[in-house]
């Protein structure tokens, strides 16, 4: 965990140190802590709470950043692991410092509680921080060597909205150029050390000692909030190298993910919990061999991993303390898209406005869209037509995050043999809400690609707004996926769509609960008589009835798809082995 200071030494001459002054109050603060607090709240022995020093030391004030610069936290060494956290803040010209990685680490963590009960000392000033960040910094502090770390809560002036807007746009670049991304899972508890030990053993294909105690510890570790947070996806996707930390225990990011994949394959009892953290572990695993190419267009940097709509489909149920971050956290991974200025980070606009803009961009400007500032849900009224139906869908969650879906579709009305049709098995990226048999493929008026919906009594739930097959296994067709949006002559229908981003309902498994919640949100917004809305859904199914499952001799559709998926998984595994070697 030692961090080199070769490049760091040059920053003292090339960077501006903010508030570079001695700290004359350190000894008095120490004496107050020792003498006046009978039973202070302690973090790893550190007794410096914000309330303790509030009356003795002025609060830190941020200085404006030069163009193209970021702040870095210079964490000063101390042999006493319980000593207060003493730091400097430096401004660092990231855009002028050349390509490649730089000798600073970037911290990936969860803010946790919003209560800032602990402080760091920046020269002769104090800055309040959260408990989780305090424990992370205490574990990161080296006894002998100063460390340079980028930490969002400290290095971005959170109360300056203009700076916050600008710095958030640069976060993909900040993490991409860091020498290492440090994933802080939290303090050591619930046998987390033996969980990491078991994961490390599994990475070496050793499973003999991973009994119930180890399995329980692994489950508790993977239930930690870090794995649910949406910002961590970009942070690890951009990383050159990843180090996973939990208390004083550490494990290399690649080994961590290899171990999780192995556990999911070999220990059935862990397969479900491993699959839940797969979005983050998948991105960490591929930092080993994926290229780090940043795209710069209109002063916006992006990792160009996938189009924004596909990222939204995959990750919209991840959590954020600020709903707007459910969009902003994905922009740094998105391919450059049109109308991006309307989605650029701006913490002055309300969530409802941002969500509505997003739906207009990804779905249709012609739709009637209702959003709320305090809900992760949009109600969409639009016209369109049914072009196909999902005949079967299977997943292999223990290996790669993919589904194979068997679909039937058509491109014009009528039943003539000359009617262009599509019957194919698509390999698709697993979505936040998995595709299921009998989901419908529809085209909304004004949309650029088909969407996947799931019908309920008198409305439809949006499953995907940007589905793009990664490949096609079988294709009994004279047309392609892209031709679906050009379908002609199909009956136009009225759609009442509910797009729910709530993370607690990702599986839609409890149909009655989801239906009740969605209907409660619809309320009076669902204009039209209930009987009319039910009739509209019936018409959708009438249209979908034209897409019959083609009989397969000697094997049912789902069994055949599972066999195809196994072939795909093996091919994908071989490709990964080639890259990793």
Secondary structure as UniProt FT lines:
FT   TURN            6..7
FT   HELIX           8..14
FT   STRAND          16..18
FT   TURN            24..25
FT   HELIX           26..36
FT   TURN            44..45
FT   HELIX           50..53
FT   TURN            54..56
FT   TURN            67..68
FT   STRAND          70..75
FT   TURN            81..82
FT   STRAND          86..92
FT   HELIX           94..96
FT   STRAND          102..108
FT   STRAND          118..122
FT   TURN            123..124
FT   STRAND          125..129
FT   HELIX           131..140
FT   STRAND          147..150
FT   HELIX           152..155
FT   TURN            158..159
FT   HELIX           161..169
FT   HELIX           171..177
FT   STRAND          178..184
FT   TURN            190..191
FT   HELIX           192..203
FT   TURN            204..205
FT   TURN            208..209
FT   HELIX           212..222
FT   HELIX           225..228
FT   HELIX           231..237
FT   STRAND          242..246
FT   TURN            247..248
FT   STRAND          249..252
FT   HELIX           253..266
FT   HELIX           268..270
FT   HELIX           271..276
FT   HELIX           278..285
FT   TURN            286..289
FT   STRAND          295..297
FT   TURN            298..299
FT   STRAND          300..302
FT   HELIX           308..315
FT   TURN            316..317
FT   TURN            323..324
FT   HELIX           325..331
FT   TURN            332..333
FT   TURN            338..339
FT   HELIX           340..343
FT   TURN            347..348
FT   HELIX           351..362
FT   TURN            365..366
FT   STRAND          368..371
FT   TURN            373..374
FT   STRAND          377..395
FT   TURN            397..399
FT   STRAND          402..410
FT   TURN            417..418
FT   STRAND          421..429
FT   TURN            437..438
FT   STRAND          440..444
FT   TURN            445..446
FT   STRAND          451..455
FT   STRAND          460..464
FT   STRAND          471..475
FT   HELIX           481..486
FT   STRAND          493..500
FT   HELIX           503..505
FT   HELIX           511..522
FT   HELIX           523..525
FT   HELIX           530..544
FT   TURN            545..546
FT   TURN            553..554
FT   HELIX           557..580
//
